[in-house]
Amino acid sequence: MISIWLTFVLSLAGWWLYFGIRTLSMVGASVAHTELVRHQRMIFFEGIVLMAFLLGGGIALFYFSYRTYKEKSAKEKFFASFAHDLKTAMFRLQLQIEKLGKSLGEDKVEPVLVQTRKLHLHLENSLDYALGDEKNLYIEKIEIQDFFGDLHHQWPELRFKVKGKGLALADRKALNSIFKNLLHNSFVHGHAKEVALELSVKGRMLNILYKDDGQVFEGNLARLSSNVASSYQGSGFGLFLVRYWLDRLHGELDFTQSEEGRLHVNMQLPTI
Amino acid sequence: MSIKILLLEDDHELGSLIKEELEGRGYEMQWARDLQQISTLNRSVDLAILDLFLPDGKGFEVVPDLSCPIIMMSALSDAQNRLRGAELGVVDFIPKPFLIDELVIKLERILNSKIQKSRLWIGGAVELDLNKKTITVDGEVQWLNKRDARLLEILTQRYPSVVSRDEIIDFVYGKEQNPSHRTVDNAVVGIRQMLRDEDNQWIRSVRGQGYQWMKEGE
């Protein structure tokens, strides 16, 4: 529809220009007055049609932009309300489980806590994917060692190891999603017992090497994180989001393997 | 003197659970369910935990009236709200859902709380902090997993007594998992490696009895 409108308006404008210039060249030449009047009338009517189409196009453009804006607002409102209600319900559930764990024993409720953690991660990932680039980032200085260490409470089954220190310029929520997805992969798919970070600064970038002691990686490195349906174990959605967030943070991502074949995730993030 | 915390949470169930959990850890709690109710409470507290979305407004509205450190919590911790919080001087923003332990760690970090006594052991270049559940060796930090932390918990709690393998099994693993004495021995070997305890200066094996913690806390 837009292309038909554009083709018509441009053709008409082109013809109008050509016809106007041709008519101007007739002024002063020995052309009959009636011929000039006829040309003038044509320029007038074609001009009116052109103006009408331009106006119509402008109004339509305004209307569609407004409609998109309204749809976007409605979508954001829906997701905000949906996320708020669901997360609040999950939080209630989690606190109830924690409370139950005190009377029944932590070991008995641990599997349920693990499942709520998975559920929360899947919900977060789905929301991140659904809202995509509409999510704004708030870039701040983040001490990676402390940030990563704080996540340990959510993965008490794993040992965390951090070598080195480093500040990254990143968004807290994005970083949270990156590490949570990596930890989820290590714990659920790799059956790791220990995860480690090695931090080093090179120029204006902070290098973060993430590794675990889990199962060896047998998939295709080149396909990792490339799409949401990578075939290695899970859906590949988590690593896809890791790449997505790193791209948005102006970082880089690369996968390598250790000598034993374990997956190494090499990330780079801007630093000060 | 106990530490006073002001909680602003409109969800009845969440509010009562958080209040109960924190009271159980020794904090003195005041709980308001909306902005109107918070104005009737004594606001001279050591720390405030505020929910962002409330029936009668946003938690940000009370921030200028409070002189204590503030933690905001919300299920929607988007960039805009976090930026607004930082501008107002909010110390931390914790996204829901979270574990109570996570909240407590943040509280303690902010308050440098004296409620929980220090559980720090230092030996040479090695530092063990059981509050944080970390072992630091030459600047390399290691967070202990749940079972290692529980094992160290019972050994340090019972210092200088010897703790038998059966007691360790009951405390760390629970009876239903049926771990053997060998499981305990392997776990101790792992912890000794983390502590660089080649000459048993941290944990001593007592033949036929069990294990003994050897260090006094700082």
Chai-1 contact restraints between the chains, C-beta under 6 A:
chainA,res_idxA,chainB,res_idxB,connection_type,confidence,min_distance_angstrom,max_distance_angstrom,comment,restraint_id
A,A80,B,L76,contact,1.0,0.0,6.0,A-B,restraint_1
A,H84,B,A75,contact,1.0,0.0,6.0,A-B,restraint_2
A,H84,B,L76,contact,1.0,0.0,6.0,A-B,restraint_3
A,K87,B,A75,contact,1.0,0.0,6.0,A-B,restraint_4
A,K87,B,K96,contact,1.0,0.0,6.0,A-B,restraint_5
A,K87,B,P97,contact,1.0,0.0,6.0,A-B,restraint_6
A,T88,B,A75,contact,1.0,0.0,6.0,A-B,restraint_7
A,M90,B,P97,contact,1.0,0.0,6.0,A-B,restraint_8
A,F91,B,K96,contact,1.0,0.0,6.0,A-B,restraint_9
A,F91,B,P97,contact,1.0,0.0,6.0,A-B,restraint_10
A,R92,B,E13,contact,1.0,0.0,6.0,A-B,restraint_11
A,R92,B,L14,contact,1.0,0.0,6.0,A-B,restraint_12
A,Q94,B,P97,contact,1.0,0.0,6.0,A-B,restraint_13
A,L95,B,L17,contact,1.0,0.0,6.0,A-B,restraint_14
A,E98,B,I100,contact,1.0,0.0,6.0,A-B,restraint_15
A,D107,B,G174,contact,1.0,0.0,6.0,A-B,restraint_16
A,N136,B,A79,contact,1.0,0.0,6.0,A-B,restraint_17
A,L137,B,A79,contact,1.0,0.0,6.0,A-B,restraint_18
A,Y138,B,A79,contact,1.0,0.0,6.0,A-B,restraint_19
A,Y138,B,R82,contact,1.0,0.0,6.0,A-B,restraint_20
A,Y138,B,L83,contact,1.0,0.0,6.0,A-B,restraint_21
A,G149,B,W143,contact,1.0,0.0,6.0,A-B,restraint_22
A,H152,B,W143,contact,1.0,0.0,6.0,A-B,restraint_23
A,H153,B,L99,contact,1.0,0.0,6.0,A-B,restraint_24
A,H153,B,D101,contact,1.0,0.0,6.0,A-B,restraint_25
A,H153,B,E102,contact,1.0,0.0,6.0,A-B,restraint_26
A,P156,B,K146,contact,1.0,0.0,6.0,A-B,restraint_27
A,E157,B,N145,contact,1.0,0.0,6.0,A-B,restraint_28
A,L158,B,N145,contact,1.0,0.0,6.0,A-B,restraint_29
A,R159,B,N145,contact,1.0,0.0,6.0,A-B,restraint_30
A,F160,B,W143,contact,1.0,0.0,6.0,A-B,restraint_31
A,K161,B,Q142,contact,1.0,0.0,6.0,A-B,restraint_32
A,V162,B,V141,contact,1.0,0.0,6.0,A-B,restraint_33
A,K163,B,E140,contact,1.0,0.0,6.0,A-B,restraint_34
